[in-house]
């Protein structure tokens, strides 16, 4: 296709094509047609790649589409394919000049990093996860004045949980403390709540029983202050209170009791909350 015709077509119709595909995607998701939803995003990505001059001028179109596709693939647990598109997104970042200076596009880069961490966390690919953590830390240090707090707390929480899975509890605690000691106010309260719970888990693993009662109290206050204390939170806080004062010979039955309360008869933890911390997996390691 001649460049002039290509530019005319792209300039006149690309925005409407993007809108049409996004409507198809949202409609497909609403009605549970996952194959059609995936196809809509892939087709849109293919269309955008026909017009590299437009994607360079308006990278947000391309970046948001590829991030939506990667998020969808994570949702459907198609992790290998998701990582292929993550690599494509990163290649686009390096080939597009000035992209890190544009606020919205810079946030899309952070989102890609966050999704990639989520993939490694969910699949427990801890070697690649730690490598990526180091890459992100370098990136954050180079752009520390431009990182929105909502992304910073999300990345730090991912770091903390990845090192928890790796059983590097000291490093996990470092990132937990970064969150707890920072003035995030109302930013990502959901992650701040989960960080308080992860903090209790780490101190238990480190056998810091003496300070656990203090952290149970501060966690309870934080949950109540944010009106977020759910039934399963009360069960967990009671567990941490009991286990902090129990001899280690009695810890096994306490873990079994917690697992029974949370998962045996009626599952108290919403599935969406298990996306933060996989309590079932942790308790299985205590059998």
Protein Blocks (a to p, Z undefined) as FASTA:
>chain_A
ZZklmmmmmmmmmmmmmmmmmmmmmmmmmnopaklmmmmmmmmmmmmmmmmmlmmmmmml
mmmmmmmmmmmmmmnopaklmmmmmmmmmmmmmmpghklmpmklmmmmmmmmmmmmmmmm
mnopaklmmmmmmmmmmmmmmmmmmgcfklmmmmmmmmmmmmmmnopaklmmmmmmmmmm
pcekjgokllmmmmmmmmmmmmmmnopmklmmmmmmmmmmmmmmnopacfklmmmmmmmm
mmmmpcfklmmmmmmmmmmmmmmmmcfbdfklmmmpcfklmmmmmZZ
